[in-house]
Amino acid sequence: MNEGQKKFHDFILQNVTLENKEKAEELLKESFKKQDEGNFNAEYMQSFMPRMLCLIKPESLELVKNIMVNHKG
């Protein structure tokens, strides 16, 4: 996990509901693997965002969504 991935990882885990931390970890691991392999693209992002956003605390949803939209890489 590179520095940028670590920051995103920590940010997401601070904003997911407690019961969804494990699911979020799995999704993050999947996305970081795609990034490392060069397979992280717009199509993947479209599938990743809704899966991750459903794990986020309601009060953090807009913030996380904006971060994800503005930092797609």
N, C-alpha and C positions, 0 to 999 in steps of 0.2 A: 504494500500500500504506500503510494507516494504521499507527499505532504498535502497536496490539494485534496486527494482522496480521504486522507485522515481528517482534515477539517470538515469535509462534507459528511463523512461518517459520524463524527462527533455531533455536528449540528443536527443531523437527522435524528440520532438517538436521543438528543435532548428534547425533541419535539414529537416523538411517537408516544402513543399510550403504552403504559407498562405492559399490558397483555400482548402488545404487538412488537415488542423489541426483537424477539427471535425472528419473526417474519421479516422485519426490516433489515436485520443483519444478513439474512439470506439474500434478499433483493440487492443489498449493497454489494455483497460479495459477487453476485452475478454481474452487476453493472461494472464493477471494477475489473473483473476478468474480461469483459467485452472491451473495455477501454484499453487494457493492456495488450489485447490481441488485435486491436485496430478494427474491431467489429461494432463499435458503439456508433450508431447512426441515427438519423431522424426516425426511421421506422421503429427501431428498438426503443427510442425515447418515448414514442407515442404509446408503446405498450407498458413501459416502465412507470411513467408518471401516474396513471390511474391506479396501478397496483400499489405504489408507494403512498400516494395521497390518501388512500382509504385507511392507512395505518396511523395517520397524523392526528394529534390532538385537535379538536375543533377550533380552539382558540389560536392555534398556530397554522392552520390550513392556508390562509392567504399568504402569509410570510413565506412558508415553504414553497408554495406554488410559484410565487414570484421569483424566488431564488432559482428554482429549477428551470423556469422559462428563460431567465436572463443568463444562466450559466449552463447551457446545454452540453458543454464539453467537459 
